[in-house]
């Protein structure tokens, strides 16, 4: 389970995050234009539109990666959750944490 992040120490200030987001928002039209230019050089019909779409996708992903959200509730860890749709007490990870089942030995490389 992931714990809530409210009140947690932040590694960067709000001003830095806002400047990064503003820079990426200003970069988005440049990426679209670059993609349109690169797509037009492909020599196929609609290459410019395809390139603009690729630039938009890359810019959108960069913006999505730069926005950090705070967790207000406990959330299941997507890497460790089995998504078995059973209640919390029957979760194998929770049972192992409580000591009801033995812990699995860690594999060493």
Secondary structure, 3 states (H helix, E strand, C coil): CECCCCCCCCCCCHHHHHHHHHHHHHHHHHHHHHHHHHHHCCCCCCHHHHHHHHHHHHHHHHHHHHCCCCCCCCECCCCCCCCCCCCHHHCHHHHHHHCCCCCCCCCCC
